[in-house]
Amino acid sequence: MIRRALDNPYAVIIGALTILLLGAVAIVKIPTDILPQFKTPAVQILTLYPGMPAEVMEKDITSRLERWTGQANGVARQESRSMTGVSVIRNYFRSDIDPNTAMSQVSSLAISDLYYLPPGTIPPMVMPFDPTATMPLALLSVSSDTANETQLYDIAYFELRNRLQGIPGVIAPAVFSAAESVGFSPTLIATGWKDGGSLRWMLSTRCKGSTP
């Protein structure tokens, strides 16, 4: 090979230039994206029950929806997370499953399970899930020298969130509060309701429609 290359220097030069040209064309045409598209179908089920403690969400909502939506054809694995008033389930499907079919199956199964969920549960929201977009690209902090925590939360939830949703590319901006506080009488605390999540759950079930 070395002797043939030395005997044909022009062919070697032409070959090197050809490889260089093809490489330059490939670099220009290869798509680049900071968040490349995820090809494997995945579906996320978001269920809300404001005020319900995380352990109750896990037992009465998350576990039930996991069993029901896990019956969809082609589910490879499941992930779930339960927080106060929020249940998030993610179903990952095999690569040979059509994304539209996966969405249709999970939606039907999730809605059919609504009958067995606690009364007052907000119907599950089923949406496509992209694992490459699990981390937020921006965090917006709201502070004030005059407004309290509750007022700031209301401003972020009812005003800023609606404005952010109008920006192209923004998907489901979430609002989180650094602290939540509410006053209770000593008599109520003495009855054994010492867990904050249980207190919020009790109030939400008995004071529907009230303003905090």
C-alpha positions as CSV (number, residue, x, y, z in Angstrom):
1,M,0.0,0.0,0.0
2,I,2.8,2.4,0.9
3,R,4.7,1.6,-2.3
4,R,1.5,2.1,-4.4
5,A,0.8,5.4,-2.7
6,L,4.4,6.6,-3.4
7,D,4.0,5.6,-7.0
8,N,0.7,7.4,-7.4
9,P,1.0,10.7,-5.5
10,Y,-1.7,12.4,-7.5
11,A,-4.2,9.7,-6.7
12,V,-3.4,10.1,-3.0
13,I,-3.9,13.9,-3.2
14,I,-7.2,13.5,-5.0
15,G,-8.4,10.9,-2.4
16,A,-7.4,13.2,0.4
17,L,-9.2,16.2,-1.2
18,T,-12.3,14.0,-1.8
19,I,-12.4,12.9,1.9
20,L,-11.9,16.5,3.0
21,L,-14.8,17.7,0.7
22,L,-17.1,15.0,1.9
23,G,-16.3,15.7,5.5
24,A,-17.0,19.4,5.1
25,V,-20.4,18.7,3.4
26,A,-21.3,16.3,6.2
27,I,-20.5,18.8,8.9
28,V,-22.7,21.4,7.3
29,K,-25.7,19.0,6.8
30,I,-25.6,17.2,10.1
31,P,-28.3,18.8,12.3
32,T,-27.2,20.2,15.6
33,D,-29.5,20.7,18.6
34,I,-28.8,21.4,22.2
35,L,-31.8,19.1,23.0
36,P,-31.9,16.4,20.3
37,Q,-35.2,14.8,19.6
38,F,-36.0,11.7,21.6
39,K,-37.2,8.9,19.3
40,T,-38.4,6.3,21.9
41,P,-42.1,6.8,22.7
42,A,-42.8,8.0,26.3
43,V,-46.0,9.3,27.9
44,Q,-46.5,11.3,31.1
45,I,-49.6,11.2,33.2
46,L,-50.1,14.1,35.5
47,T,-52.8,13.9,38.2
48,L,-53.7,16.7,40.6
49,Y,-55.6,16.6,43.9
50,P,-54.8,19.9,45.7
51,G,-53.8,19.5,49.3
52,M,-53.6,15.7,49.4
53,P,-50.4,14.5,51.3
54,A,-47.7,12.8,49.3
55,E,-48.1,9.4,51.0
56,V,-51.9,9.4,50.3
57,M,-51.2,10.4,46.7
58,E,-48.8,7.5,46.4
59,K,-51.3,5.0,47.8
60,D,-54.6,6.1,46.4
61,I,-53.7,7.7,43.0
62,T,-50.1,6.9,41.8
63,S,-50.1,3.2,42.5
64,R,-53.6,2.8,41.0
65,L,-52.7,4.7,37.8
66,E,-49.4,2.8,37.5
67,R,-51.3,-0.6,37.5
68,W,-53.9,0.6,35.0
69,T,-51.6,2.4,32.5
70,G,-49.0,-0.3,32.8
71,Q,-51.3,-2.5,30.9
72,A,-50.7,-0.6,27.7
73,N,-49.1,-2.6,25.0
74,G,-45.3,-2.2,24.7
75,V,-44.5,-0.6,28.0
76,A,-40.8,-1.1,28.7
77,R,-40.6,0.6,32.2
78,Q,-42.4,3.0,34.4
79,E,-41.3,5.9,36.7
80,S,-43.4,7.7,39.2
81,R,-43.2,10.5,41.7
82,S,-45.7,11.6,44.3
83,M,-45.7,15.0,45.9
84,T,-48.3,17.0,47.9
85,G,-51.3,17.2,45.6
86,V,-49.4,16.0,42.6
87,S,-48.8,12.5,41.0
88,V,-46.5,12.1,38.0
89,I,-46.2,8.8,36.1
90,R,-44.0,8.3,33.1
91,N,-44.4,5.2,30.8
92,Y,-41.5,4.4,28.5
93,F,-42.4,2.2,25.5
94,R,-40.3,0.1,23.2
95,S,-38.9,1.8,20.1
96,D,-41.2,-0.3,17.8
97,I,-44.4,1.1,19.3
98,D,-46.1,4.0,17.5
99,P,-46.2,7.1,19.6
100,N,-49.8,7.9,18.7
101,T,-50.8,4.4,19.7
102,A,-49.0,4.7,23.0
103,M,-50.8,8.0,23.7
104,S,-54.2,6.6,22.8
105,Q,-53.8,3.5,25.0
106,V,-52.5,5.4,28.0
107,S,-55.2,8.1,27.7
108,S,-58.0,5.5,27.6
109,L,-56.6,3.5,30.5
110,A,-56.0,6.6,32.7
111,I,-59.5,8.0,32.1
112,S,-61.1,4.6,32.7
113,D,-59.3,4.5,36.1
114,L,-60.8,7.9,37.2
115,Y,-63.9,6.1,38.5
116,Y,-61.7,4.3,41.1
117,L,-59.8,7.4,42.2
118,P,-60.7,9.4,45.3
119,P,-63.8,11.7,44.7
120,G,-62.7,15.1,43.6
121,T,-59.6,14.0,41.7
122,I,-58.9,16.2,38.7
123,P,-59.0,14.0,35.5
124,P,-55.5,12.8,34.6
125,M,-53.6,14.9,32.0
126,V,-51.9,12.6,29.5
127,M,-49.2,14.1,27.3
128,P,-46.1,13.1,25.3
129,F,-42.9,13.1,27.3
130,D,-39.4,14.0,26.1
131,P,-36.7,12.9,28.5
132,T,-34.3,15.4,27.0
133,A,-36.5,18.2,28.3
134,T,-36.9,17.1,31.9
135,M,-34.8,20.0,33.2
136,P,-36.1,23.5,33.0
137,L,-34.1,25.8,30.8
138,A,-34.8,28.9,32.9
139,L,-35.8,29.7,36.5
140,L,-37.7,32.9,37.2
141,S,-37.5,34.2,40.8
142,V,-40.1,36.7,42.1
143,S,-39.3,38.8,45.2
144,S,-40.7,42.0,46.8
145,D,-39.9,44.2,49.8
146,T,-43.6,44.8,50.5
147,A,-45.6,41.8,49.3
148,N,-45.7,38.7,51.5
149,E,-45.2,35.1,50.3
150,T,-48.9,34.4,49.6
151,Q,-49.2,37.6,47.5
152,L,-46.0,36.7,45.5
153,Y,-47.3,33.2,44.9
154,D,-50.6,34.6,43.5
155,I,-48.8,37.0,41.3
156,A,-46.6,34.3,39.9
157,Y,-49.4,31.8,39.5
158,F,-52.1,33.9,38.1
159,E,-50.2,36.6,36.2
160,L,-46.6,35.7,35.3
161,R,-47.5,32.1,34.4
162,N,-50.2,33.1,32.0
163,R,-47.7,35.6,30.3
164,L,-45.0,33.0,30.1
165,Q,-47.3,30.5,28.4
166,G,-47.7,32.9,25.5
167,I,-44.0,32.7,24.7
168,P,-43.3,30.2,21.8
169,G,-41.6,27.0,23.1
170,V,-42.7,27.4,26.7
171,I,-44.4,24.2,28.0
172,A,-46.3,24.0,31.4
173,P,-44.4,26.6,33.5
174,A,-44.7,25.4,37.1
175,V,-44.9,27.8,40.1
176,F,-43.3,26.8,43.4
177,S,-43.3,28.6,46.8
178,A,-40.4,28.7,49.1
179,A,-42.6,28.4,52.2
180,E,-46.3,27.9,52.9
181,S,-47.7,28.8,56.2
182,V,-51.2,28.9,57.7
183,G,-52.4,29.6,61.3
184,F,-54.2,26.9,63.4
185,S,-55.8,27.2,66.8
186,P,-54.0,25.4,69.7
187,T,-57.1,23.2,70.1
188,L,-56.7,21.9,66.6
189,I,-53.0,21.1,67.1
190,A,-53.8,19.4,70.3
191,T,-56.1,16.9,68.6
192,G,-53.1,15.3,66.9
193,W,-53.1,17.1,63.5
194,K,-49.4,17.8,63.7
195,D,-48.4,17.0,60.1
196,G,-48.7,20.0,57.8
197,G,-49.7,17.8,54.8
198,S,-52.5,16.3,56.8
199,L,-53.7,19.7,57.9
200,R,-53.8,21.0,54.3
201,W,-55.6,17.9,53.2
202,M,-58.2,18.3,56.0
203,L,-58.8,21.9,55.1
204,S,-59.1,21.3,51.4
205,T,-61.7,18.6,51.9
206,R,-63.8,20.7,54.3
207,C,-63.4,24.2,52.9
208,K,-64.0,23.7,49.2
209,G,-64.0,27.0,47.3
210,S,-62.6,29.1,50.2
211,T,-59.9,31.6,49.7
212,P,-56.7,31.1,51.8
